[in-house]
Amino acid sequence: MSALVEVNQTVLAEEETPLRRWRGRGRRTVRDDTAGVSATRRQQTINAWLFLAVPIVLFVLFLLIPIAIALVASFTDYAVIGDFEWVGVSNYIRVFEDPIFWIALRNTAYYTALFVPLGLVVALGTALLLNRSAKAVRVFRTLFYIPVISSTVATASIWFWLLNPQYGLFNVVLGWFGIKGPAWLYDSQWAMIAIVLMSVWAGFGANMIIFLAALQGVPRELVEAARLDGASSWRVFWHVTLPAISRTTFLITTLLLIAAFQVFDQAYVLTKGGPGNSTLTLVYYIYDRGFGRLEMGYASALSFILFLIILVFSLANARITRSKAV
């Protein structure tokens, strides 16, 4: 009898009940799911690196390696043709002893002082005017953006006509008021101003679009509350709108600073750096030394000096903006 009981217990123990099958299936499913998730994540990581591989390779080949080569070249007398020697910091010392460098730096600083505030005001003012829901506004947004996508040569051709001393539109309009217009591109006092006007006109459309996006993100509740409190349009702009778009203003100011210190094509196409070096900018001077006179070592040193100048001004702008925000 006891033997029969033991046999029955053994059979029951070995029998796979539905509950046991469910539990076993559950344990196997958890392990399988965990392995599947790990494999999926591993494949996603591999795919991500594969997609990033091409940009990373291009970044290294066409940015990091050229920067490294230029840095090494700045400590040599590399002149494209012939052998070159290591000269240490002689090129950097030469930069600060070069009177033409100081002329180019002064011209670039003058251009920056005019271009940055004027470009900021024009872009923001236009964005404020076009921050409406009317259908006609879309047409003006497109028209104002066209100069951004136009080539510098096409833009320069237009401005050659606008600034012509005899029949240019600017001088014709000034003549209506009895004012004798200057020889814009041929007068050292007005040539840089002419380049600034062209640069602002050619580039404000992109900054206008950025400002428009920021203005459309300003909470309408704050604007309406300020108006209910009796605030004028100027106070609403100064105390509500401007603080709300402060980060965008900082971004555009930084972009304008960088663009101002890197100005080249406008001066190259309109004036060739003249008259009398009055529109010779730092980038134009680097181009002239590097590709005009084949002094690549010296041009590389000038490039890194320009990089440090841009870095200092960008950090100073960030510090000033942050202190105002606080």
C-alpha positions in Angstrom: 0.0 0.0 0.0 2.8 2.4 0.9 4.6 1.5 -2.3 1.4 2.5 -4.3 1.2 5.8 -2.5 4.8 6.6 -3.3 4.3 5.8 -7.0 1.2 8.1 -7.1 3.1 10.9 -5.5 6.0 10.5 -7.9 3.6 10.6 -10.9 1.8 13.7 -9.6 5.2 15.4 -9.0 6.4 14.7 -12.5 3.0 15.6 -14.1 3.2 19.0 -15.8 0.1 20.9 -14.6 -1.3 23.9 -16.5 -0.2 26.2 -13.6 3.4 24.9 -13.9 3.3 25.2 -17.7 2.2 28.9 -17.3 4.8 29.6 -14.7 7.5 28.0 -16.8 6.4 29.9 -19.9 6.4 33.2 -17.9 10.0 32.7 -16.7 11.2 31.8 -20.2 9.4 34.8 -21.7 11.0 37.3 -19.3 14.4 36.0 -20.1 13.7 36.0 -23.8 12.3 39.5 -23.6 15.4 40.8 -21.7 17.7 39.3 -24.3 15.6 40.7 -27.1 15.7 44.2 -25.6 19.4 44.0 -25.2 19.9 42.9 -28.8 17.6 45.7 -30.0 19.5 48.3 -28.0 22.8 47.0 -29.2 21.6 47.2 -32.8 20.3 50.7 -32.3 23.6 51.8 -30.9 25.4 50.3 -33.9 23.0 52.0 -36.3 23.5 55.3 -34.5 27.3 55.1 -34.8 27.0 54.1 -38.5 24.9 57.2 -39.2 27.3 59.4 -37.2 30.4 57.9 -38.9 30.1 59.9 -42.1 29.6 63.3 -40.4 32.4 62.5 -37.9 34.8 61.5 -40.7 34.0 64.6 -42.7 34.3 66.8 -39.5 37.8 65.3 -38.8 39.0 65.4 -42.5 37.7 68.9 -43.4 37.8 70.8 -40.1 40.0 69.3 -37.4 42.9 68.2 -39.6 43.0 71.5 -41.5 43.0 73.4 -38.2 45.8 71.3 -36.9 47.8 71.8 -40.1 47.2 75.6 -40.0 48.3 75.6 -36.4 51.6 73.9 -37.2 52.0 76.1 -40.3 51.7 79.2 -38.2 55.0 78.3 -36.5 56.8 77.9 -39.9 57.7 80.1 -42.8 55.6 77.9 -45.2 55.2 79.6 -48.5 53.6 76.9 -50.7 56.6 76.9 -53.0 59.9 75.6 -51.8 61.1 74.3 -48.4 59.9 75.7 -45.1 61.6 76.0 -41.7 60.4 76.1 -38.1 60.3 79.7 -37.0 58.6 79.4 -33.6 56.5 82.4 -32.6 58.2 84.8 -35.1 55.0 85.0 -37.1 52.9 86.0 -34.1 55.5 88.6 -33.1 55.4 89.9 -36.7 51.6 90.2 -36.6 51.8 92.8 -33.8 54.7 94.6 -35.5 52.8 94.8 -38.8 51.2 98.2 -39.4 48.8 96.9 -42.0 47.4 94.4 -39.5 46.5 97.3 -37.2 44.8 99.1 -40.1 42.8 96.0 -40.9 41.9 95.5 -37.2 40.8 99.1 -36.9 38.7 98.8 -40.1 37.1 95.5 -38.9 36.3 97.1 -35.5 34.7 100.1 -37.2 32.7 97.8 -39.4 31.6 95.7 -36.3 30.6 98.8 -34.4 28.2 99.8 -37.2 27.1 96.4 -38.5 26.1 94.7 -35.2 23.7 97.2 -33.7 22.3 98.2 -37.1 21.8 94.6 -38.1 20.1 93.8 -34.8 17.8 96.8 -34.9 16.7 96.2 -38.5 16.1 92.5 -38.0 14.1 93.0 -34.8 12.2 96.0 -36.1 11.2 94.1 -39.2 10.2 91.0 -37.2 8.0 93.2 -35.0 6.3 94.7 -38.0 5.7 91.3 -39.6 4.6 89.5 -36.4 1.0 89.5 -37.6 -1.5 87.0 -39.0 -2.4 88.9 -42.1 -1.9 87.0 -45.4 0.0 89.8 -47.0 2.7 89.5 -44.3 3.8 86.2 -45.7 4.6 87.8 -49.0 6.8 90.4 -47.3 8.6 87.7 -45.2 9.5 86.0 -48.5 10.6 89.2 -50.1 12.8 90.1 -47.2 14.4 86.7 -47.1 15.4 86.7 -50.8 18.7 88.7 -50.3 19.9 86.0 -47.9 19.8 83.3 -50.6 21.2 85.6 -53.3 24.8 85.4 -54.3 27.3 88.1 -53.2 28.1 88.9 -56.9 24.4 89.5 -57.7 23.9 91.5 -54.6 27.1 93.6 -55.3 25.8 94.3 -58.9 22.7 95.8 -57.4 24.6 97.9 -54.9 27.1 99.1 -57.5 24.1 100.7 -59.2 22.5 102.0 -56.0 25.8 103.6 -54.9 26.9 105.0 -58.3 28.0 108.7 -57.8 26.3 109.9 -60.9 23.1 107.9 -61.4 22.8 105.8 -58.3 19.5 105.7 -56.5 20.9 106.9 -53.2 22.4 110.0 -54.7 19.4 110.7 -56.9 17.1 110.6 -53.8 19.6 112.9 -51.9 19.5 115.3 -54.8 15.8 115.7 -54.5 16.5 117.3 -51.1 19.3 119.5 -52.4 22.0 117.2 -50.9 25.1 116.3 -53.0 25.6 112.6 -52.5 29.2 111.3 -51.9 31.2 109.0 -54.1 30.3 106.1 -51.9 32.7 103.4 -53.0 35.5 105.8 -54.0 35.6 107.9 -50.8 37.6 106.5 -47.9 35.1 108.1 -45.4 32.0 106.5 -47.0 33.3 103.2 -48.4 33.0 101.2 -45.2 29.5 102.7 -44.5 28.4 101.5 -48.0 29.7 98.0 -47.2 27.8 98.0 -43.9 24.6 99.0 -45.6 25.0 96.3 -48.2 25.8 93.7 -45.5 22.8 94.6 -43.4 20.5 94.5 -46.3 21.8 91.2 -47.5 21.7 89.4 -44.2 18.9 90.7 -42.0 16.3 88.3 -43.5 17.7 85.3 -41.7 17.8 87.1 -38.3 14.3 88.4 -38.9 13.1 84.8 -39.2 14.7 83.8 -36.0 13.2 86.9 -34.2 9.8 86.0 -35.6 10.0 82.6 -34.2 10.9 84.0 -30.8 8.2 86.7 -30.9 5.5 84.1 -31.6 6.6 82.3 -28.5 6.0 85.3 -26.2 3.1 84.5 -23.9 0.1 86.5 -24.9 -1.2 86.5 -21.4 1.7 88.7 -20.3 1.2 91.1 -23.1 -2.6 91.4 -22.4 -2.0 91.8 -18.7 0.4 94.6 -19.3 -2.0 96.4 -21.6 -4.8 96.0 -19.0 -2.5 97.7 -16.5 -2.3 100.7 -18.8 1.2 100.0 -20.2 2.0 101.7 -23.5 3.3 99.8 -26.5 6.8 100.9 -25.7 6.6 99.7 -22.1 5.1 96.4 -23.2 8.0 95.9 -25.6 10.7 97.0 -23.2 9.4 95.2 -20.1 7.6 92.1 -21.5 8.7 91.3 -25.1 12.4 92.1 -24.9 13.1 90.1 -21.7 11.1 87.2 -23.2 13.3 87.1 -26.3 16.6 87.9 -24.5 18.2 84.5 -25.3 17.3 84.9 -29.0 18.8 88.4 -28.9 22.0 87.1 -27.4 22.2 84.4 -30.1 21.7 86.9 -32.9 24.2 89.3 -31.4 26.8 86.6 -31.2 26.2 85.5 -34.8 26.4 89.2 -35.9 29.7 89.6 -34.0 31.2 86.5 -35.6 29.9 87.5 -39.1 31.3 91.1 -38.6 34.8 89.9 -37.8 34.7 87.5 -40.7 33.5 90.0 -43.3 35.3 89.4 -46.6 33.2 89.0 -49.7 31.5 92.4 -49.6 34.8 94.2 -49.3 36.4 92.0 -51.9 33.7 92.4 -54.5 32.8 96.1 -54.0 36.1 97.8 -53.2 39.0 95.3 -53.2 40.0 96.7 -49.8 40.3 100.3 -51.1 40.4 103.2 -51.4 43.6 103.5 -49.5 43.1 100.4 -47.4 40.0 102.0 -45.9 37.9 98.8 -46.3 40.7 96.3 -45.8 39.4 93.8 -43.2 41.2 91.1 -41.2 39.9 88.2 -43.3 40.7 90.1 -46.5 44.2 90.7 -45.2 44.6 87.0 -44.4 43.4 86.1 -47.9 45.8 88.6 -49.4 48.8 87.2 -47.4 47.9 83.6 -47.9 46.7 83.4 -51.5 48.0 86.7 -52.9 51.6 86.6 -51.6 51.7 82.8 -50.7 52.8 83.5 -47.1 50.8 80.7 -45.7 52.7 80.5 -42.4 52.0 84.2 -41.7 48.4 84.0 -42.8 47.9 81.0 -40.5 49.2 83.1 -37.6 46.8 85.9 -38.5 43.9 83.4 -38.6 44.5 82.2 -35.1 44.9 85.8 -33.8 41.5 86.5 -35.4 40.1 83.4 -33.7 41.2 84.6 -30.3 39.7 88.0 -31.0 36.3 86.5 -31.9 36.5 84.2 -28.9 37.1 87.1 -26.5 34.3 89.2 -27.9 31.9 86.3 -27.9 32.7 85.4 -24.2 32.4 89.1 -23.3 29.0 89.3 -25.0 27.8 86.2 -23.2 29.0 87.6 -19.8 27.3 90.9 -20.4 24.0 89.3 -21.5 24.0 86.9 -18.5 24.6 89.8 -16.0 21.7 91.7 -17.5 19.5 88.6 -17.3 20.3 88.2 -13.6 
